[in-house]
Amino acid sequence: MMSLCAEDKLTKTRTELKTILTPEANELWNDASYKVCKQVYKLYKMGSMYPKIVADCNRQMNEYLIELDEYGVKQGKTSPIYRPKCSQKEKQRLILTNRE
């Protein structure tokens, strides 16, 4: 059941990517990203969660491309994938430390 939901979400991102990528690029991307996810999670291949894990990995890679298309490379704070690596206070400390 969990795998069906993961597959459905993956299908939705693949459909959206078809509007962004050329047919050739889309085919290459689907093949490559699927193979990469299978390789990364090969240790879990015998587990019951393996199909879901691979589908989720593939979906996340697709979502990243979709968000890059929508928000660009710099993304900014409006992007859903924006994740500051440290607080503003920590950034200021690092800037001051690097100037010395």
Secondary structure, 3 states (H helix, E strand, C coil): CHHHHHHHHHHHHHHHHCCCCCHHHHHHHHHHHHHHHHHHCHHHCCCCCHHHHHHHHHHHHHHHHHHHHHHCCCCCCCCCCCCCCCCHHHHHHHHHHHHC
